[in-house]
Amino acid sequence: MADDTVQRLGMDTATLTGADRVVHDWIANHFGAAPLTFCRQMRWRTAWEAEVPVAGEVRTVLVRGSRGDAYTGPMTMRQEAGVHDIMERHGVPAPRVYGVIDEPLAIVMEKIPGGINSELIADPAARAKVREEFIEALVKLHAIPPGEFAAIGLPVGATPRESAFTLYKLSIDIVRDKLKYPVGFVEFAARWLERNNPEGRERVGFVTGDAGQFMYDGDRLTGLIDFEVAYVGDPAAEFAGMRLRDTTEPLGDISALCDYYESLTGDRISKALIEYHSAGFAATNSMLMWPLMFDPTPDLDYLSYLQFTIATSRWGLSGMAEFAGIRPEDPPAPVESPTAFPVAAPHVRRWIGAIDAADGTARYQLDAAADMARYLDRVNRYGASVLAADLEDARRLTGEAVTTREQADRAVDAWVRRAGPEQDGALIRHFHRWLWRQNFLLKGCGHQSYLTETSLQYIAPRAADRD
């Protein structure tokens, strides 16, 4: 059996209210029987699990909620449910969808057996088998005619090159409409991706996007999961998505997995192609979250999203640097110089920790607040040094005498919009220093703080580079 690392909060079904009650009753009405067990998954996005008696057997049902009203993604949840239906018709292993709840918006699906993170498989032969079965499932998925996905409203480009850019264009359009504060990195990434979209690719298929997400049980793959940022594009992009997934759920040698894929399909995938799509997938993931950093909903786990936003921005920039053959240098570490009473934030953490919260959801929220206090403590201690360095970098880049954070951000954003491709190197180095310092402030803060120590797996030169 696979290790299951998900934390769950059991719920008394007699006292359910709000979204919990709606989800419970939807399941009961759909299956004609009340759930035997009902719980919430304790994680950064809302999800529920239930065990339901159906025709003499017990089925485990997973209900996956949205990322919140403030988040806009490239695919609707109803389209995502349609993707599962297409995969089922073509024999691609994935959870069966039972339906979509409108409010709270959520997909109700089969919970397939097993766990995630194939690195936890102790037997190397079983681990390799599961990972090869994952690649075989992708090959089957990529063979589905793109028109079937167009029928549920997913865009298909007029050319393979246009299709390869589909997710990136959707994400760029969304962020340019929603992001009201000037984040120069976002516009730079958008322009860089638009200019560097590779020529010469002919393959088009359904790309999972956030690749490497699958379930396994023992030595067998049980199904692919999570298609909310999937699209019809270049299948080579899967190996860029795997680099991101590998930061949290190691996948072994990604280039070797790519070799196996090539042996099954006849495709040829270069190092530069993987690097471009690493920049594309990571940077556009961050783009979709940047608006939340300036206009969060009250229920948003802000610190977790900030960790995701900075990490994916860093990874996107590293893909650009790899593609361009640039190795940016890290800046000096910030100097500790508190701007307010240094005991304030640690006191808040102790204060929150002393609150007796029997309810698991309340405890999770209180712990998240304590983690935010830890982050604000680092901002208090190092923020002045970070700001001074950011202002100096902005002055050096733009030539403008900026004196505040907002002035610097507006000046850098405006400079990005005037810059041509000859300035890419300077901008990659500038944003590397900026993101390095933001990442520094997040170290040790919250249950997603491991992201501050991660980088993308190196991809060595490939056979396709010699073609």
C-alpha positions, -999 to +999 in steps of 0.1 A: +000+000+000+010+036-006+015+060+023-014+084+027-001+117+041-033+137+039-046+151+073-084+148+078-109+163+102-138+140+110-171+159+113-203+152+132-229+150+104-257+160+128-243+195+134-231+204+099-237+239+086-228+260+055-207+244+028-202+212+048-240+206+050-244+213+012-217+189+002-229+162+026-265+164+014-255+165-023-237+132-018-266+117+001-291+127-026-269+116-055-261+081-041-295+076-023-277+070+010-262+091+037-224+090+040-211+066+066-182+089+073-177+126+063-145+147+068-126+176+055-091+174+042-069+198+061-050+216+034-046+249+016-077+244-005-111+231+005-118+194+000-140+167+016-141+130+017-170+106+024-176+069+025-210+060+009-228+026+007-237+018-029-251-016-040-236-035-011-202-019-012-186+012+003-173+038-021-149+066-011-159+099-026-136+130-030-151+165-033-125+190-045-134+227-041-123+257-061-094+279-052-118+307-042-139+334-059-108+357-064-089+331-084-095+329-122-079+299-140-077+289-177-103+261-173-137+260-155-144+233-131-172+220-154-146+217-182-123+199-158-151+174-151-156+170-188-119+161-192-124+132-167-153+120-188-132+120-220-103+102-203-127+075-190-140+069-226-105+064-239-093+042-211-069+067-195-067+059-158-083+088-138-110+093-112-146+089-124-166+122-119-201+119-104-211+155-108-204+192-101-218+212-071-226+248-080-223+263-045-198+258-031-183+251-065-168+217-064-162+185-084-175+153-068-154+123-080-143+088-072-114+086-048-090+062-065-070+039-042-034+046-031-013+076-023+009+102-040+046+107-041+063+077-058+095+085-039+079+068-009+079+034-027+107+015-009+114-011-037+134+005-065+119-019-091+083-011-080+091+026-080+105+025-116+075+004-127+050+029-114+068+058-130+069+041-163+032+033-161+027+071-155+045+078-188+025+051-206-007+068-193+005+101-207+012+085-241-024+072-242-037+106-231-017+125-258-032+102-285-068+114-279-079+136-308-077+173-298-112+178-312-128+159-283-114+186-259-125+214-282-160+200-279-160+209-242-148+244-249-110+241-246-092+262-272-072+244-299-047+266-319-048+269-356-011+257-357+010+235-334+029+266-323-002+285-315-015+255-295+018+253-276+012+288-264-025+283-254-021+280-216+004+308-215-018+332-236-049+324-214-029+331-182-013+363-196-047+376-207-061+368-172-034+385-153-032+416-175-069+421-168-069+413-131-036+425-117-040+462-108-007+467-090+025+469-111+046+437-107+073+441-133+082+404-132+048+395-145+049+417-176+086+407-183+077+370-181+047+375-204+068+394-230+096+369-228+073+339-234+056+357-263+090+363-280+106+329-274+078+305-283+097+277-302+093+270-339+093+236-356+071+215-333+043+194-349+028+174-321-005+185-304-022+167-276-040+172-243-013+183-218-019+178-181+001+209-173+008+203-137+023+170-147+035+143-124+003+141-103-008+105-101-019+079-076-003+045-071-010+015-049+018-009-043+036-014-077+008-002-099-004+032-111-041+038-102-047+070-120-038+105-131-052+134-111-057+172-111-062+188-145-073+223-136-044+239-156-045+213-184-048+224-220-044+213-256-008+220-265+027+205-270+031+172-251+068+181-245+055+206-219+047+177-196+084+173-188+085+210-177+055+204-154+073+174-140+102+196-129+078+216-108+061+186-093+095+170-086+102+199-061+076+184-037+070+148-050+103+136-065+100+118-098+136+105-102+155+113-134+131+134-155+153+132-185+152+094-183+114+095-182+116+117-213+138+091-230+112+065-222+084+087-236+105+092-268+109+055-272+071+050-271+062+079-293+091+086-316+091+122-305+123+142-300+124+166-271+153+190-266+168+205-234+159+240-247+123+230-253+119+217-217+136+249-204+112+271-224+081+253-211+096+253-176+097+291-178+062+291-193+044+267-169+060+281-137+058+317-147+021+315-158+013+296-126+027+325-106+008+349-128-026+334-119-018+339-082-002+374-082-036+391-082-045+373-050-015+389-033-030+423-036-067+414-033-072+383-012-105+370+000-110+367+038-107+329+037-075+327+017-046+309+033-025+339+023+009+328+034+006+294+016-004+313-016+025+338-012+049+308-008+035+293-040+036+326-059+073+334-050+084+298-056+068+295-090+081+330-100+116+318-091+113+286-111+099+305-141+128+329-140+152+300-137+137+285-169+144+318-187+179+319-174+186+283-185+172+290-219+193+321-223+225+305-208+226+329-179+237+321-143+226+350-121+245+356-089+227+358-055+227+392-038+241+397-003+219+385+025+197+412+041+209+427+074+188+425+105+175+459+116+140+458+132+117+487+124+094+481+153+093+462+187+110+428+178+090+410+205+056+418+190+052+391+164+067+363+186+042+373+213+014+370+188+025+335+179+026+325+216-008+342+222-024+322+193-007+290+204-023+294+239-059+295+224-078+263+231-094+253+198-110+219+199-124+224+164-099+212+138-107+239+112-103+266+138-070+251+149-058+251+113-068+288+109-051+298+141-019+280+131-020+298+098-023+331+117+007+322+138+027+313+107+017+347+093+030+363+125+063+345+119+065+360+084+057+395+097+084+391+123+110+385+095+096+414+076+100+436+107+136+424+113+149+423+077+124+444+057+143+477+059+174+460+044+153+443+017+136+476+008+169+495+006+184+468-017+153+467-039+153+505-042+189+506-052+184+479-078+154+498-092+174+530-094+203+512-111+180+495-137+157+524-145+178+555-137+150+570-117+154+584-082+128+562-065+124+564-028+094+542-020+084+506-027+055+517-050+076+542-069+102+515-075+076+489-086+060+514-110+094+524-124+105+489-130+072+479-146+073+509-169+109+501-178+100+465-187+073+477-211+099+499-229+127+473-230+136+452-260+150+416-261+185+430-258+176+439-221+166+403-212+199+395-195+197+426-173+161+419-164+167+383-156+195+393-132+174+421-117+144+399-110+166+371-097+178+394-069+143+407-062+128+372-059+158+360-039+151+386-013+114+379-012+122+342-008+146+350+020+117+367+040+096+336+036+122+311+050+108+291+080+073+306+076+044+281+075+039+246+063+048+255+028+082+270+038+101+240+023+094+257-010+120+283-002+148+257-004+137+242-037+150+246-073+142+228-105+159+195-114+187+200-138+181+188-174+213+176-191+218+181-229+196+156-247+199+136-279+175+160-297+200+188-291+223+170-315+198+165-343 
